[in-house]
Amino acid sequence: MEKNMASWDRLVRVVLALVLLYLAFTNGGVWWLLGLVGLVLLGTSAVGFCPLYKVTGMKTG
């Protein structure tokens, strides 16, 4: 699996993931969906590969 994300992209995803996870844990209710999105963003930034980028042919790094 080839990395297709730049460092700045990974950093933005980590920050956004942490915000979404914070909102999910503090607000409850339907916010758990945002927590799920946060986990996906955190996972993709950890490995440096985004499957959606692969499908669309995008590459930031």
mmCIF file of the N, C-alpha and C atoms, coordinates in Angstrom:
data_MODEL
# 
_entry.id   MODEL 
# 
loop_
_atom_site.group_PDB 
_atom_site.id 
_atom_site.type_symbol 
_atom_site.label_atom_id 
_atom_site.label_alt_id 
_atom_site.label_comp_id 
_atom_site.label_asym_id 
_atom_site.label_entity_id 
_atom_site.label_seq_id 
_atom_site.pdbx_PDB_ins_code 
_atom_site.Cartn_x 
_atom_site.Cartn_y 
_atom_site.Cartn_z 
_atom_site.occupancy 
_atom_site.B_iso_or_equiv 
_atom_site.pdbx_formal_charge 
_atom_site.auth_seq_id 
_atom_site.auth_comp_id 
_atom_site.auth_asym_id 
_atom_site.auth_atom_id 
_atom_site.pdbx_PDB_model_num 
ATOM 1   N N  . MET A 1 1  ? 0.846   -1.169 0.000  1.00 0.00 ? 1  MET A N  1 
ATOM 2   C CA . MET A 1 1  ? 0.000   0.000  0.000  1.00 0.00 ? 1  MET A CA 1 
ATOM 3   C C  . MET A 1 1  ? 0.896   1.238  0.000  1.00 0.00 ? 1  MET A C  1 
ATOM 4   N N  . GLU A 1 2  ? 0.789   1.999  -1.035 1.00 0.00 ? 2  GLU A N  1 
ATOM 5   C CA . GLU A 1 2  ? 1.616   3.190  -1.216 1.00 0.00 ? 2  GLU A CA 1 
ATOM 6   C C  . GLU A 1 2  ? 0.967   4.388  -0.522 1.00 0.00 ? 2  GLU A C  1 
ATOM 7   N N  . LYS A 1 3  ? 1.777   5.197  0.142  1.00 0.00 ? 3  LYS A N  1 
ATOM 8   C CA . LYS A 1 3  ? 1.258   6.379  0.831  1.00 0.00 ? 3  LYS A CA 1 
ATOM 9   C C  . LYS A 1 3  ? 0.814   7.410  -0.193 1.00 0.00 ? 3  LYS A C  1 
ATOM 10  N N  . ASN A 1 4  ? -0.356  7.996  0.040  1.00 0.00 ? 4  ASN A N  1 
ATOM 11  C CA . ASN A 1 4  ? -0.868  8.994  -0.884 1.00 0.00 ? 4  ASN A CA 1 
ATOM 12  C C  . ASN A 1 4  ? -1.301  10.272 -0.169 1.00 0.00 ? 4  ASN A C  1 
ATOM 13  N N  . MET A 1 5  ? -0.766  10.485 1.031  1.00 0.00 ? 5  MET A N  1 
ATOM 14  C CA . MET A 1 5  ? -1.116  11.663 1.814  1.00 0.00 ? 5  MET A CA 1 
ATOM 15  C C  . MET A 1 5  ? 0.147   12.417 2.225  1.00 0.00 ? 5  MET A C  1 
ATOM 16  N N  . ALA A 1 6  ? 0.109   13.742 2.088  1.00 0.00 ? 6  ALA A N  1 
ATOM 17  C CA . ALA A 1 6  ? 1.222   14.586 2.503  1.00 0.00 ? 6  ALA A CA 1 
ATOM 18  C C  . ALA A 1 6  ? 1.176   14.779 4.023  1.00 0.00 ? 6  ALA A C  1 
ATOM 19  N N  . SER A 1 7  ? 2.265   15.270 4.568  1.00 0.00 ? 7  SER A N  1 
ATOM 20  C CA . SER A 1 7  ? 2.356   15.501 6.014  1.00 0.00 ? 7  SER A CA 1 
ATOM 21  C C  . SER A 1 7  ? 1.303   16.485 6.501  1.00 0.00 ? 7  SER A C  1 
ATOM 22  N N  . TRP A 1 8  ? 1.078   17.554 5.712  1.00 0.00 ? 8  TRP A N  1 
ATOM 23  C CA . TRP A 1 8  ? 0.083   18.541 6.139  1.00 0.00 ? 8  TRP A CA 1 
ATOM 24  C C  . TRP A 1 8  ? -1.318  17.938 6.137  1.00 0.00 ? 8  TRP A C  1 
ATOM 25  N N  . ASP A 1 9  ? -1.599  17.046 5.206  1.00 0.00 ? 9  ASP A N  1 
ATOM 26  C CA . ASP A 1 9  ? -2.897  16.388 5.123  1.00 0.00 ? 9  ASP A CA 1 
ATOM 27  C C  . ASP A 1 9  ? -3.106  15.495 6.347  1.00 0.00 ? 9  ASP A C  1 
ATOM 28  N N  . ARG A 1 10 ? -2.069  14.782 6.713  1.00 0.00 ? 10 ARG A N  1 
ATOM 29  C CA . ARG A 1 10 ? -2.146  13.905 7.879  1.00 0.00 ? 10 ARG A CA 1 
ATOM 30  C C  . ARG A 1 10 ? -2.348  14.706 9.153  1.00 0.00 ? 10 ARG A C  1 
ATOM 31  N N  . LEU A 1 11 ? -1.670  15.843 9.270  1.00 0.00 ? 11 LEU A N  1 
ATOM 32  C CA . LEU A 1 11 ? -1.811  16.688 10.453 1.00 0.00 ? 11 LEU A CA 1 
ATOM 33  C C  . LEU A 1 11 ? -3.227  17.250 10.561 1.00 0.00 ? 11 LEU A C  1 
ATOM 34  N N  . VAL A 1 12 ? -3.772  17.715 9.458  1.00 0.00 ? 12 VAL A N  1 
ATOM 35  C CA . VAL A 1 12 ? -5.144  18.245 9.454  1.00 0.00 ? 12 VAL A CA 1 
ATOM 36  C C  . VAL A 1 12 ? -6.125  17.155 9.868  1.00 0.00 ? 12 VAL A C  1 
ATOM 37  N N  . ARG A 1 13 ? -5.919  15.951 9.377  1.00 0.00 ? 13 ARG A N  1 
ATOM 38  C CA . ARG A 1 13 ? -6.807  14.841 9.728  1.00 0.00 ? 13 ARG A CA 1 
ATOM 39  C C  . ARG A 1 13 ? -6.728  14.488 11.207 1.00 0.00 ? 13 ARG A C  1 
ATOM 40  N N  . VAL A 1 14 ? -5.535  14.526 11.779 1.00 0.00 ? 14 VAL A N  1 
ATOM 41  C CA . VAL A 1 14 ? -5.382  14.217 13.203 1.00 0.00 ? 14 VAL A CA 1 
ATOM 42  C C  . VAL A 1 14 ? -6.105  15.264 14.047 1.00 0.00 ? 14 VAL A C  1 
ATOM 43  N N  . VAL A 1 15 ? -5.914  16.528 13.724 1.00 0.00 ? 15 VAL A N  1 
ATOM 44  C CA . VAL A 1 15 ? -6.567  17.599 14.484 1.00 0.00 ? 15 VAL A CA 1 
ATOM 45  C C  . VAL A 1 15 ? -8.089  17.474 14.370 1.00 0.00 ? 15 VAL A C  1 
ATOM 46  N N  . LEU A 1 16 ? -8.585  17.275 13.161 1.00 0.00 ? 16 LEU A N  1 
ATOM 47  C CA . LEU A 1 16 ? -10.020 17.133 12.954 1.00 0.00 ? 16 LEU A CA 1 
ATOM 48  C C  . LEU A 1 16 ? -10.569 15.896 13.670 1.00 0.00 ? 16 LEU A C  1 
ATOM 49  N N  . ALA A 1 17 ? -9.815  14.811 13.636 1.00 0.00 ? 17 ALA A N  1 
ATOM 50  C CA . ALA A 1 17 ? -10.233 13.580 14.313 1.00 0.00 ? 17 ALA A CA 1 
ATOM 51  C C  . ALA A 1 17 ? -10.334 13.797 15.811 1.00 0.00 ? 17 ALA A C  1 
ATOM 52  N N  . LEU A 1 18 ? -9.367  14.487 16.392 1.00 0.00 ? 18 LEU A N  1 
ATOM 53  C CA . LEU A 1 18 ? -9.405  14.735 17.831 1.00 0.00 ? 18 LEU A CA 1 
ATOM 54  C C  . LEU A 1 18 ? -10.591 15.609 18.221 1.00 0.00 ? 18 LEU A C  1 
ATOM 55  N N  . VAL A 1 19 ? -10.899 16.594 17.409 1.00 0.00 ? 19 VAL A N  1 
ATOM 56  C CA . VAL A 1 19 ? -12.070 17.445 17.672 1.00 0.00 ? 19 VAL A CA 1 
ATOM 57  C C  . VAL A 1 19 ? -13.348 16.615 17.599 1.00 0.00 ? 19 VAL A C  1 
ATOM 58  N N  . LEU A 1 20 ? -13.486 15.798 16.575 1.00 0.00 ? 20 LEU A N  1 
ATOM 59  C CA . LEU A 1 20 ? -14.682 14.979 16.421 1.00 0.00 ? 20 LEU A CA 1 
ATOM 60  C C  . LEU A 1 20 ? -14.825 13.956 17.538 1.00 0.00 ? 20 LEU A C  1 
ATOM 61  N N  . LEU A 1 21 ? -13.722 13.350 17.948 1.00 0.00 ? 21 LEU A N  1 
ATOM 62  C CA . LEU A 1 21 ? -13.772 12.392 19.048 1.00 0.00 ? 21 LEU A CA 1 
ATOM 63  C C  . LEU A 1 21 ? -14.134 13.082 20.362 1.00 0.00 ? 21 LEU A C  1 
ATOM 64  N N  . TYR A 1 22 ? -13.622 14.275 20.581 1.00 0.00 ? 22 TYR A N  1 
ATOM 65  C CA . TYR A 1 22 ? -13.971 15.043 21.775 1.00 0.00 ? 22 TYR A CA 1 
ATOM 66  C C  . TYR A 1 22 ? -15.472 15.332 21.797 1.00 0.00 ? 22 TYR A C  1 
ATOM 67  N N  . LEU A 1 23 ? -16.005 15.789 20.660 1.00 0.00 ? 23 LEU A N  1 
ATOM 68  C CA . LEU A 1 23 ? -17.435 16.079 20.578 1.00 0.00 ? 23 LEU A CA 1 
ATOM 69  C C  . LEU A 1 23 ? -18.277 14.823 20.803 1.00 0.00 ? 23 LEU A C  1 
ATOM 70  N N  . ALA A 1 24 ? -17.833 13.705 20.265 1.00 0.00 ? 24 ALA A N  1 
ATOM 71  C CA . ALA A 1 24 ? -18.574 12.457 20.412 1.00 0.00 ? 24 ALA A CA 1 
ATOM 72  C C  . ALA A 1 24 ? -18.616 12.010 21.874 1.00 0.00 ? 24 ALA A C  1 
ATOM 73  N N  . PHE A 1 25 ? -17.503 12.143 22.575 1.00 0.00 ? 25 PHE A N  1 
ATOM 74  C CA . PHE A 1 25 ? -17.457 11.674 23.960 1.00 0.00 ? 25 PHE A CA 1 
ATOM 75  C C  . PHE A 1 25 ? -18.120 12.635 24.940 1.00 0.00 ? 25 PHE A C  1 
ATOM 76  N N  . THR A 1 26 ? -18.141 13.909 24.628 1.00 0.00 ? 26 THR A N  1 
ATOM 77  C CA . THR A 1 26 ? -18.727 14.868 25.567 1.00 0.00 ? 26 THR A CA 1 
ATOM 78  C C  . THR A 1 26 ? -20.213 15.103 25.331 1.00 0.00 ? 26 THR A C  1 
ATOM 79  N N  . ASN A 1 27 ? -20.692 14.937 24.101 1.00 0.00 ? 27 ASN A N  1 
ATOM 80  C CA . ASN A 1 27 ? -22.088 15.246 23.803 1.00 0.00 ? 27 ASN A CA 1 
ATOM 81  C C  . ASN A 1 27 ? -22.995 14.025 23.723 1.00 0.00 ? 27 ASN A C  1 
ATOM 82  N N  . GLY A 1 28 ? -22.460 12.874 23.394 1.00 0.00 ? 28 GLY A N  1 
ATOM 83  C CA . GLY A 1 28 ? -23.289 11.672 23.296 1.00 0.00 ? 28 GLY A CA 1 
ATOM 84  C C  . GLY A 1 28 ? -24.317 11.788 22.181 1.00 0.00 ? 28 GLY A C  1 
ATOM 85  N N  . GLY A 1 29 ? -25.429 11.092 22.330 1.00 0.00 ? 29 GLY A N  1 
ATOM 86  C CA . GLY A 1 29 ? -26.495 11.132 21.331 1.00 0.00 ? 29 GLY A CA 1 
ATOM 87  C C  . GLY A 1 29 ? -26.020 10.687 19.963 1.00 0.00 ? 29 GLY A C  1 
ATOM 88  N N  . VAL A 1 30 ? -26.408 11.430 18.946 1.00 0.00 ? 30 VAL A N  1 
ATOM 89  C CA . VAL A 1 30 ? -26.062 11.092 17.573 1.00 0.00 ? 30 VAL A CA 1 
ATOM 90  C C  . VAL A 1 30 ? -24.608 11.461 17.248 1.00 0.00 ? 30 VAL A C  1 
ATOM 91  N N  . TRP A 1 31 ? -23.932 12.102 18.152 1.00 0.00 ? 31 TRP A N  1 
ATOM 92  C CA . TRP A 1 31 ? -22.540 12.497 17.932 1.00 0.00 ? 31 TRP A CA 1 
ATOM 93  C C  . TRP A 1 31 ? -21.609 11.305 17.800 1.00 0.00 ? 31 TRP A C  1 
ATOM 94  N N  . TRP A 1 32 ? -22.063 10.114 18.168 1.00 0.00 ? 32 TRP A N  1 
ATOM 95  C CA . TRP A 1 32 ? -21.211 8.931  18.037 1.00 0.00 ? 32 TRP A CA 1 
ATOM 96  C C  . TRP A 1 32 ? -20.830 8.694  16.580 1.00 0.00 ? 32 TRP A C  1 
ATOM 97  N N  . LEU A 1 33 ? -21.700 9.142  15.658 1.00 0.00 ? 33 LEU A N  1 
ATOM 98  C CA . LEU A 1 33 ? -21.358 9.010  14.237 1.00 0.00 ? 33 LEU A CA 1 
ATOM 99  C C  . LEU A 1 33 ? -20.117 9.837  13.892 1.00 0.00 ? 33 LEU A C  1 
ATOM 100 N N  . LEU A 1 34 ? -20.045 11.031 14.472 1.00 0.00 ? 34 LEU A N  1 
ATOM 101 C CA . LEU A 1 34 ? -18.855 11.855 14.245 1.00 0.00 ? 34 LEU A CA 1 
ATOM 102 C C  . LEU A 1 34 ? -17.625 11.206 14.869 1.00 0.00 ? 34 LEU A C  1 
ATOM 103 N N  . GLY A 1 35 ? -17.820 10.519 15.985 1.00 0.00 ? 35 GLY A N  1 
ATOM 104 C CA . GLY A 1 35 ? -16.723 9.784  16.597 1.00 0.00 ? 35 GLY A CA 1 
ATOM 105 C C  . GLY A 1 35 ? -16.215 8.697  15.682 1.00 0.00 ? 35 GLY A C  1 
ATOM 106 N N  . LEU A 1 36 ? -17.122 8.053  14.984 1.00 0.00 ? 36 LEU A N  1 
ATOM 107 C CA . LEU A 1 36 ? -16.741 7.020  14.019 1.00 0.00 ? 36 LEU A CA 1 
ATOM 108 C C  . LEU A 1 36 ? -15.938 7.626  12.873 1.00 0.00 ? 36 LEU A C  1 
ATOM 109 N N  . VAL A 1 37 ? -16.380 8.762  12.370 1.00 0.00 ? 37 VAL A N  1 
ATOM 110 C CA . VAL A 1 37 ? -15.646 9.469  11.321 1.00 0.00 ? 37 VAL A CA 1 
ATOM 111 C C  . VAL A 1 37 ? -14.269 9.868  11.841 1.00 0.00 ? 37 VAL A C  1 
ATOM 112 N N  . GLY A 1 38 ? -14.211 10.315 13.093 1.00 0.00 ? 38 GLY A N  1 
ATOM 113 C CA . GLY A 1 38 ? -12.937 10.679 13.711 1.00 0.00 ? 38 GLY A CA 1 
ATOM 114 C C  . GLY A 1 38 ? -11.972 9.506  13.766 1.00 0.00 ? 38 GLY A C  1 
ATOM 115 N N  . LEU A 1 39 ? -12.489 8.335  14.089 1.00 0.00 ? 39 LEU A N  1 
ATOM 116 C CA . LEU A 1 39 ? -11.631 7.142  14.130 1.00 0.00 ? 39 LEU A CA 1 
ATOM 117 C C  . LEU A 1 39 ? -11.094 6.795  12.749 1.00 0.00 ? 39 LEU A C  1 
ATOM 118 N N  . VAL A 1 40 ? -11.924 6.938  11.734 1.00 0.00 ? 40 VAL A N  1 
ATOM 119 C CA . VAL A 1 40 ? -11.475 6.664  10.370 1.00 0.00 ? 40 VAL A CA 1 
ATOM 120 C C  . VAL A 1 40 ? -10.389 7.658  9.967  1.00 0.00 ? 40 VAL A C  1 
ATOM 121 N N  . LEU A 1 41 ? -10.607 8.943  10.272 1.00 0.00 ? 41 LEU A N  1 
ATOM 122 C CA . LEU A 1 41 ? -9.600  9.959  9.947  1.00 0.00 ? 41 LEU A CA 1 
ATOM 123 C C  . LEU A 1 41 ? -8.294  9.689  10.677 1.00 0.00 ? 41 LEU A C  1 
ATOM 124 N N  . LEU A 1 42 ? -8.394  9.283  11.933 1.00 0.00 ? 42 LEU A N  1 
ATOM 125 C CA . LEU A 1 42 ? -7.191  8.973  12.712 1.00 0.00 ? 42 LEU A CA 1 
ATOM 126 C C  . LEU A 1 42 ? -6.458  7.774  12.126 1.00 0.00 ? 42 LEU A C  1 
ATOM 127 N N  . GLY A 1 43 ? -7.208  6.767  11.708 1.00 0.00 ? 43 GLY A N  1 
ATOM 128 C CA . GLY A 1 43 ? -6.594  5.574  11.113 1.00 0.00 ? 43 GLY A CA 1 
ATOM 129 C C  . GLY A 1 43 ? -5.907  5.864  9.796  1.00 0.00 ? 43 GLY A C  1 
ATOM 130 N N  . THR A 1 44 ? -6.573  6.623  8.930  1.00 0.00 ? 44 THR A N  1 
ATOM 131 C CA . THR A 1 44 ? -5.969  6.926  7.633  1.00 0.00 ? 44 THR A CA 1 
ATOM 132 C C  . THR A 1 44 ? -4.739  7.810  7.784  1.00 0.00 ? 44 THR A C  1 
ATOM 133 N N  . SER A 1 45 ? -4.775  8.719  8.752  1.00 0.00 ? 45 SER A N  1 
ATOM 134 C CA . SER A 1 45 ? -3.595  9.568  8.955  1.00 0.00 ? 45 SER A CA 1 
ATOM 135 C C  . SER A 1 45 ? -2.444  8.774  9.569  1.00 0.00 ? 45 SER A C  1 
ATOM 136 N N  . ALA A 1 46 ? -2.754  7.766  10.347 1.00 0.00 ? 46 ALA A N  1 
ATOM 137 C CA . ALA A 1 46 ? -1.699  6.947  10.963 1.00 0.00 ? 46 ALA A CA 1 
ATOM 138 C C  . ALA A 1 46 ? -0.934  6.140  9.916  1.00 0.00 ? 46 ALA A C  1 
ATOM 139 N N  . VAL A 1 47 ? -1.640  5.627  8.920  1.00 0.00 ? 47 VAL A N  1 
ATOM 140 C CA . VAL A 1 47 ? -0.971  4.816  7.903  1.00 0.00 ? 47 VAL A CA 1 
ATOM 141 C C  . VAL A 1 47 ? -0.553  5.621  6.684  1.00 0.00 ? 47 VAL A C  1 
ATOM 142 N N  . GLY A 1 48 ? -1.087  6.832  6.538  1.00 0.00 ? 48 GLY A N  1 
ATOM 143 C CA . GLY A 1 48 ? -0.706  7.681  5.409  1.00 0.00 ? 48 GLY A CA 1 
ATOM 144 C C  . GLY A 1 48 ? -1.352  7.296  4.101  1.00 0.00 ? 48 GLY A C  1 
ATOM 145 N N  . PHE A 1 49 ? -2.403  6.516  4.175  1.00 0.00 ? 49 PHE A N  1 
ATOM 146 C CA . PHE A 1 49 ? -3.088  6.055  2.970  1.00 0.00 ? 49 PHE A CA 1 
ATOM 147 C C  . PHE A 1 49 ? -4.579  6.300  3.104  1.00 0.00 ? 49 PHE A C  1 
ATOM 148 N N  . CYS A 1 50 ? -5.175  6.914  2.084  1.00 0.00 ? 50 CYS A N  1 
ATOM 149 C CA . CYS A 1 50 ? -6.612  7.172  2.058  1.00 0.00 ? 50 CYS A CA 1 
ATOM 150 C C  . CYS A 1 50 ? -7.226  6.406  0.891  1.00 0.00 ? 50 CYS A C  1 
ATOM 151 N N  . PRO A 1 51 ? -8.090  5.431  1.187  1.00 0.00 ? 51 PRO A N  1 
ATOM 152 C CA . PRO A 1 51 ? -8.716  4.658  0.110  1.00 0.00 ? 51 PRO A CA 1 
ATOM 153 C C  . PRO A 1 51 ? -9.543  5.522  -0.841 1.00 0.00 ? 51 PRO A C  1 
ATOM 154 N N  . LEU A 1 52 ? -10.178 6.560  -0.329 1.00 0.00 ? 52 LEU A N  1 
ATOM 155 C CA . LEU A 1 52 ? -10.969 7.442  -1.181 1.00 0.00 ? 52 LEU A CA 1 
ATOM 156 C C  . LEU A 1 52 ? -10.080 8.184  -2.173 1.00 0.00 ? 52 LEU A C  1 
ATOM 157 N N  . TYR A 1 53 ? -8.893  8.581  -1.727 1.00 0.00 ? 53 TYR A N  1 
ATOM 158 C CA . TYR A 1 53 ? -7.938  9.207  -2.645 1.00 0.00 ? 53 TYR A CA 1 
ATOM 159 C C  . TYR A 1 53 ? -7.548  8.226  -3.747 1.00 0.00 ? 53 TYR A C  1 
ATOM 160 N N  . LYS A 1 54 ? -7.363  6.975  -3.383 1.00 0.00 ? 54 LYS A N  1 
ATOM 161 C CA . LYS A 1 54 ? -6.976  5.951  -4.358 1.00 0.00 ? 54 LYS A CA 1 
ATOM 162 C C  . LYS A 1 54 ? -8.057  5.776  -5.427 1.00 0.00 ? 54 LYS A C  1 
ATOM 163 N N  . VAL A 1 55 ? -9.316  5.730  -4.991 1.00 0.00 ? 55 VAL A N  1 
ATOM 164 C CA . VAL A 1 55 ? -10.440 5.533  -5.912 1.00 0.00 ? 55 VAL A CA 1 
ATOM 165 C C  . VAL A 1 55 ? -10.571 6.724  -6.864 1.00 0.00 ? 55 VAL A C  1 
ATOM 166 N N  . THR A 1 56 ? -10.392 7.927  -6.322 1.00 0.00 ? 56 THR A N  1 
ATOM 167 C CA . THR A 1 56 ? -10.559 9.134  -7.145 1.00 0.00 ? 56 THR A CA 1 
ATOM 168 C C  . THR A 1 56 ? -9.290  9.549  -7.889 1.00 0.00 ? 56 THR A C  1 
ATOM 169 N N  . GLY A 1 57 ? -8.171  8.898  -7.584 1.00 0.00 ? 57 GLY A N  1 
ATOM 170 C CA . GLY A 1 57 ? -6.919  9.221  -8.252 1.00 0.00 ? 57 GLY A CA 1 
ATOM 171 C C  . GLY A 1 57 ? -6.193  10.422 -7.660 1.00 0.00 ? 57 GLY A C  1 
ATOM 172 N N  . MET A 1 58 ? -6.624  10.877 -6.504 1.00 0.00 ? 58 MET A N  1 
ATOM 173 C CA . MET A 1 58 ? -5.973  12.019 -5.849 1.00 0.00 ? 58 MET A CA 1 
ATOM 174 C C  . MET A 1 58 ? -4.711  11.578 -5.130 1.00 0.00 ? 58 MET A C  1 
ATOM 175 N N  . LYS A 1 59 ? -3.812  12.535 -4.911 1.00 0.00 ? 59 LYS A N  1 
ATOM 176 C CA . LYS A 1 59 ? -2.597  12.279 -4.152 1.00 0.00 ? 59 LYS A CA 1 
ATOM 177 C C  . LYS A 1 59 ? -2.092  13.620 -3.657 1.00 0.00 ? 59 LYS A C  1 
ATOM 178 N N  . THR A 1 60 ? -1.945  13.774 -2.330 1.00 0.00 ? 60 THR A N  1 
ATOM 179 C CA . THR A 1 60 ? -1.450  15.033 -1.793 1.00 0.00 ? 60 THR A CA 1 
ATOM 180 C C  . THR A 1 60 ? 0.022   14.962 -1.429 1.00 0.00 ? 60 THR A C  1 
ATOM 181 N N  . GLY A 1 61 ? 0.581   13.795 -1.464 1.00 0.00 ? 61 GLY A N  1 
ATOM 182 C CA . GLY A 1 61 ? 1.978   13.684 -1.073 1.00 0.00 ? 61 GLY A CA 1 
ATOM 183 C C  . GLY A 1 61 ? 2.778   12.793 -1.976 1.00 0.00 ? 61 GLY A C  1 
# 
